Amino acid sequence: AKVVVEDIEDNPGFFRVRLYAVPHFQVEGMDVNLSLVSQMPKAKA
């Protein structure tokens, strides 16, 4: 798995989170990659 967190330049205080994962099950004749992209607010102090 891989997780990438980036600032959203045009929306201060929010981050873009990207999660990349490869499932641990096999599907015959198919390669499967999953990705999830979301935005999350900065934690309040």
Secondary structure, DSSP 8 states (H G I E B T S, - for coil): -EEEEEE-TTSTTEEEEEEEE--SS-BTTB---EEEEEEEE----
